[in-house]
Amino acid sequence: MKVAIVGAGAIGAYVGAALDRAGADVHLIARGPHLAAMRQHGVRVLSPRGDFTAHVHATDRPADVGPADYVFLGLKANSYAACGPLVEPLFKDSTAVVAAQNGIPWWYFHGHGGPQDGLRIESVDPGGSVSAVLPQERAVGCVVYAATELAAPGVVRHLEGTRFSIGEPDRTVSRRCLDFSEAMRAGGLKCPVEPELRDDIWIKLLGNISFNPISALTRATMREMCLHRSTRGVIELMMAETLAVARSLGCRPAISIERRLAGAERVGDHRTSTLQDLEKGKPLELDVLLAAVVELAGLTGVPVPTLCTVAAISDLLARGTALAAA
């Protein structure tokens, strides 16, 4: 099995190192000091489950890798439309794209069935720009429940969790999903194949849609947001509205708001990825987390006043961040 990891940051390099331990032919595509460190020393993984080093081929030239069986996307979703030069040299007719993204994916209604089947979500696939680069028939969904960070160039610190749920948009249990799952499990990770992966998407999104923008607006950690009574109340409203949208689309996320908040509070003084991006002056990944759900609410007629308010304010923040970075 040949796997190319595009965007081999903390999550991508962690997955690549695990797949290498399983015997897969792994290629990491990265850049800068992180790439240089991986080339020289391999990927060092620091984990409560045991430290290890994987000596994996790393490059910034996808053409040197050539066609792969799987392309694992570790990029932020707002980079997908521009990733053509990175992924096109890696594609053959049967290449699957395992997209490890937060939020609503560009393939959400591909193979969905019912009245929305094939519908394009403008917030996540504007003008079809993402589908043009990443054809939906290549997509294998992936919901990440692992937490990692780059401790230094070439060094991945695994914090918690090893689960990467995957699934086909059309809910079938495909050979390509089963093979990828087997390789991930052989590398020490959990990788269940979930026919109803959209339920997992909404469970993960329940936290991302609320904590991520609020943290960027307030600069607060997970614990601080949970313990501040008024902010916690806003987050509860956002979660309730999100669940209503999910249910209007036929999904039944198996989690309560109380349980989701309790889990977030246990995380402690963790800064969300959106807050970290804001602090680094990077673009904010809010379209797939927040704007997409507001768009879906309009499609199904579900009132989401709190989500609309937070989306409007955080969009202004995101635009200011983008201008400052330009």
Order of alpha helices (4+ residues) and beta strands (2+ residues): beta-alpha-beta-alpha-beta-beta-beta-beta-alpha-beta-alpha-beta-beta-beta-beta-alpha-alpha-alpha-alpha-alpha-alpha-alpha-alpha
